[in-house]
Amino acid sequence: MITCVAIDDEPLALRQLERYIKKTPFLQLVGSFSSASDAAELLLKQPVDLMYTDINMPDITGLDFVKSLQNKPLVVFSTAYEEYAVESFKIDAIDYLLKPYGYDAFLKSAMKARQYLEWMRGDNKSTASQPQTADFIFLRADNQSVKVPFQSILYVEAMSEYIRVHFKDGRSIMTFMSVKLMADSLPKDRFMRIHRSYIIALDAIDNLRRQEVVLSDGTLLPVSNTYKDDLQHYVDNATLLRKNNDRG
């Protein structure tokens, strides 16, 4: 069950959020508020998984409220102003609902939140010592949910508020998502972030240079200082393992 709160200073909009949350079987509403300050009191006492919040509110904007939180839940913003979309994804909102919206749009945002929380809780999240139980992810692209097998991904590229997923067969798709959320959703033993704008499939590495990596299709990508040591460590371990296997 995903615990959540709803925040909106418009009574009708707040009641709609309440109805939609109660209608969704895997969501549990633990608080409904007309102001961010009232919600803050509950969040201090009882952390929740997910927060639906309006952006334009009288006491503090939804954007500033989320930035002020130390332990942030997943956030879905709702607003009548689409110009806030870019800013909302810069602070890693899981989704953005443009008013007026129906239950179908709400449910899609809730499904996206559930999928992400499953990764974070370890239901499907991979570690180096724990095999991946799911071998795909669903991404929103072209107004539909697209099933993306992990083995098909070559690299992921950040493009402002979007990401572009490049596939090994030369295709690509774009989805409205932050590169951080994508990095958190991919299995760590198969993918690595090498730059603030790039995530690569580890099995696609062809060779590693000083500050660059060459992928199997010839794509050349920069490696930032932040991630250089982790990538070099992976390559060194893979090389050592290969040498030991050859001796055996």
Beta strands, then each sheet from edge to edge (+ up, - down):
strand 1: 2-7
strand 2: 27-33
strand 3: 50-54
strand 4: 74-79
strand 5: 95-98
strand 6: 136-141
strand 7: 144-149
strand 8: 153-159
strand 9: 162-167
strand 10: 172-176
strand 11: 191-195
strand 12: 198-201
strand 13: 205-208
strand 14: 212-215
strand 15: 220-222
sheet 1: 2+ 1+ 3+ 4+ 5+
sheet 2: 6+ 7-
sheet 3: 10+ 9- 8+ 12- 11+
sheet 4: 13+ 14- 15+
end
